């Protein structure tokens, strides 16, 4: 679950590099791509996932796999 948290927060330091907001980079003093609200939501979602995993680890993994398969089918 810690690894999943790291995957979720990767990119929250992205900043816009141009006025048109078409290019981003990690870090810097420009405007952030993601808002504090986005970060709060990602944290809340991860915390919910942690509670669900703790309640039923095997079921959690199965549900995540099923969701990934369904997403892959939609993308075809």
VOGU-3710 file (C-alpha; in Angstrom, 3 decimals, decimal comma):
1> xxxxxxxxxx> 0,000/0,000/0,000  2,971/2,326/0,565  4,092/1,678/-3,008  0,608/2,573/-4,246  0,806/5,849/-2,311  4,092/6,686/-3,997  2,536/5,976/-7,384  -0,395/8,258/-6,602  1,650/11,246/-5,461  4,197/10,999/-8,263
11> xxxxxxxxxx> 3,502/13,998/-10,423  2,001/16,253/-7,777  5,104/18,417/-8,085  4,443/19,055/-11,790  4,440/22,715/-12,809  3,409/24,394/-16,058  6,396/25,586/-18,078  4,493/27,804/-20,514  1,646/30,306/-20,450  -0,481/28,131/-22,755
21> xxxxxxxxxx> -0,240/25,293/-20,217  0,818/22,680/-22,742  4,114/21,566/-21,210  4,979/20,455/-17,695  8,056/19,517/-15,691  8,800/18,274/-12,186  9,423/21,044/-9,667  10,098/24,717/-9,968  8,458/27,967/-9,018  5,741/28,037/-11,696
31> xxxxxxxxxx> 2,037/27,260/-11,175  1,326/23,710/-10,099  -0,650/21,470/-12,454  -2,528/19,853/-9,560  -4,312/21,794/-6,839  -4,155/21,177/-3,104  -7,691/19,836/-3,464  -6,429/17,263/-5,967  -3,761/16,196/-3,494  -6,276/15,999/-0,636
41> xxxxxxxxxx> -8,594/13,857/-2,774  -5,769/11,512/-3,760  -4,814/11,130/-0,089  -8,423/10,444/0,941  -8,814/7,860/-1,823  -5,581/6,147/-0,782  -6,693/6,112/2,862  -9,992/4,498/1,818  -8,046/1,906/-0,161  -5,883/1,172/2,890
51> xxxxxxxxxx> -8,968/0,620/5,059  -10,493/-1,653/2,405  -7,251/-3,596/2,076  -6,927/-4,012/5,842  -10,503/-5,278/6,071  -10,083/-7,890/3,314  -6,628/-8,097/1,658  -7,475/-10,946/-0,740  -10,787/-9,392/-1,737  -9,156/-6,006/-2,234
61> xxxxxxxxxx> -6,558/-7,440/-4,625  -9,225/-9,390/-6,512  -11,415/-6,295/-6,918  -8,454/-4,231/-8,151  -7,541/-6,912/-10,693  -11,129/-7,100/-11,930  -11,279/-3,322/-12,247  -8,021/-3,309/-14,220  -9,310/-5,996/-16,568  -12,553/-4,087/-17,115
71> xxxxxx> -10,610/-0,885/-17,853  -8,405/-2,733/-20,347  -11,490/-4,102/-22,094  -12,992/-0,596/-22,363  -9,750/0,721/-23,866  -9,786/-1,794/-26,722
//
